[in-house]
Amino acid sequence: MIALSQIKDPSDIRSLSIEECEELADDIRAKIIQTVARNGGHLSSNLGVVEITLALHRVFDTPKDKIVFDVGHQTYAHKLLTGRYEAFDTLRTYGGLAGFPRRTESEYDLFDAGHASTSISQALGLARARDAQGQNHHVVAVVGDGALTGGMCYEAINDCGNTKTRLIVVLNDNEMSIAKNVGALSKHLARLRASAGWNFTKKRVKNNLSRIPAVGEPIYHFIHRMKQAVKSILVNEIDEGFFSALGFRYLGPVDGNDLASVEKMMEQAKRLEGPVVIHCLTKKGYGYHRAERKPEAFHGTPPFLVENGQVSASGSRSNGAIANETLIELAAGDKRIMALTAAMPLGTCTADFEKAYPDRFLDVGIAEEHAVSLCAGLAAGGMRPFLFVYSTFLQRGYDQLMNDVCILNLPVVCLLDRSGISNEDGQTHQGLYDFAYLRHIPNMTVLSPANGEELSMMIRAAHRRGRPCAIRYPKNAEALPAGYSIEGFEVGKWQQLRKGENLIVLATGTMTAAALRVADALSLEGLEAEVINASTIKPLDQQCLLRVFAAQKPVFTLEEHMLQGGFGSAVLEAATDLHVQPFITRLGVEDRYIQHGDHKHLLAEVGLDDESIAQCIRTTCQKGVQKNG
C-alpha cells in the first residue's frame, strides 16, 4: 500500500488494487478535511468526487489524456494525486496552492477555472484540436449536475453531438450545485436516479448468486436478460432520450462513490466512438457526516472545528444580510418586489428573503444571463425585481443587462455581492471590473456604499428611483472609524466626511474607511486631508467636482477596483469635459490579475493598504511642494 504522501503523479496509483485505492480514498478525504478545517475552502464538493477522481487518473493516461474540471472547486483530490501533496497545506493561502485549477501549478491543470458550465466547451475545443492534428488521446469533461442549469453546457452538447466529436462527459450528479438544484433538468436527472436502482440491484443480485456453485451464474444471466427487457420498457425512454436526442451515448447511472463501478464504466466509454455521457451518482460531503447532512453549509466554508463543525464568528455582519433585511422591510409595503439569485441563496443571504416571502423569491440556478433577462421580463410585467449576484458572475449577464434591461430603462436593481478583492477564491472570482462594465451603459446608475447603513439607504433610494441600478458591495460590512458617520444618501450627491486644507481624497466603497484612517494618521504629521465619500459612481457629483477642481489642491481617487475604466478614470473624464487640468493621482488595482490570499496581504500587494496609501500621499504632496518651491 502506497502512502498518500508518496504519490508523485497518477502513474503511482495505476497498479494499485481496488482495495488499496479505497484505503487511499479514505486518506485523501482525511487530508482534505484537515486542510479545509484549517484554511477554509470547498469541502462538500471535494469529498463527493474522490472516487471519480481516482478512477479518472487510473483509467486515463493523464496528462496525455486531457481532463477538464468544470468550475474547479472539486479538484482537491486531483491536486493530491498530481504531485502537490507537499504544498497542499498551503491551499488557498497567500502564495500557496490555489483552490481552483491553475495552469501555472501543474501540467494536469488545463484551464484556470472558477466559473461554471464552461468545461464541455473547453473540452470540445481540445478534442477538435486533437482531431485537427491527427492525435488520438482521450478528452474528458467533468461537469456537475448543477452546472447543467447553465445554458452554455447545452450549446456545447448540441455542437458536439451534431458533429459526433469523440468526447467523454462525466456527469457528477449529487443533486446540488451550491444550493439545491432547480429546474426541469433537475427533475429529469431525478428520474434517471430512480433507474439507478436497477443497476444497484443488479450488482447485489450478481454478488449473491455468484456464491451458489454451478446454478448461480445461469440464473444470474437469465435474470439479467429479463431485467434488461423490463428496463428497455420502463427506463430507456428516460435515460436514453434526453442525451441521445442531442447525439450522445448515455452510460449509467452508476454509483459514483463505488470506485470499481466507475472505473468499469469509464473503460467502456473509452471503447466507444463519438460523444459519451457517464452519469455518476455521488453524495456531496461523502465521508464527513456533518457535510453529508448539510452539504450547502459546507460548500464553501471558513475554517472550522472538525469535531463539531463549528466555524469561528467573523465578528462583522455581512452586507448580504443587511441588504436582504432592508428588502424584506420594503417588500412588506410593496407587493411588486421580488428577489432573485443564481444558485447562491446562502452566499447572498437571499434565503432570508425566501423565508419571509417564498412566493416572491426565485432561484434560477447557475444561469446569470437568464436571470437578468428574467428580471427584465418581470419589470416589464409590472414587478420590481432585485437580483442578488456576485460581482464576478454578473459579467456573464452583461449583454442581457445592456440590451434587455437598460435600453428599455426598466426598474431592475442588481445587488453585487463580493465586490472588490475576493480573497481566497483568487483571480476568477475578483469583483474588480464592475465599474468598468457598468458605468458606460446608458440609463444605468452605479452605487458603491461606504458601510452597511449606506447600503440600506441605497436600496431604498433605488426602489424609489425605479430605473436600472447596480449597487456593489464587499462580503462584510465595513465600519467607519469612530467619530464618522454617513448622514443620509441621495443619488448623484457626495458627502464630505472630513475637512482638510492640504489635499482632497475622493474615496468610494471600502476605501472610504481606509481614507479616513489614513487622513487621521497623516494629521499627526501635519498633513490635513479632506475626505469625500464618493458613493455614486454614475452619475458623478458634478457640483462637488467643480469645487474640488477649483480648490487647486492635490486630488487622490481611491477605489478597490481596476484603474482602467474605474472611478478614477471617470473623474479624469469629468475633468476633461470641464476643460480643467487638476493634479489627480489615482489609487486602485493596476492592469493585472490578482491571485488568492487573505484580504490584508492582497491589499498590501496592490498598494491599497493604509500604509501604502499614506506613503503615496506623502510622496506626491512632497513632490508638489518641491515643484512649487
PEJO-V622159 format. One line per field, one symbol per residue. phi: phi as a letter, one per 20 degrees, with the letter a starting at -180 (. if undefined). Layout:
BEGIN
phi=???
END
This chain:
BEGIN
phi=.efgfefdafffdfeffgfffffffffffffffffffedmqeegffffdffffgfgeeedefeffdcdefmneddffgffecndffeffegmegndffecfbffeafeeeceerdemdfffffffffffgffdmeceeccddcefffffeffgfffffffffdlffbddeeeddmbdddgfcoffgffffffffffgffffgffffffffeegmegfgfgffffffffffffeedgfffegffffendfdcpfcffddgfffffffffffeeenfcddedecdfngocgffffcfffdfcdfgbeffcmfdfffncfeffffffffffffffdbfffcdcbdmcfffemfgffgffcgfdccdenfbfgfgfffffffffeoecfdeebfgfefgfdfffffeedfgelefddddeflfnfemffnffdfedcfgfedfeegmedccbfebfffgffffffffffmcgbcddbfgdfedfggndbedmbcgncecfdbeaeebcdedcmfffffffffffffffendddeddeeedebffeffffgfffffldgdcdcbeafffmefffffffffffelccfeddedaeffaedeeqfgffffffemdfgfffffffgfffffffffff
END
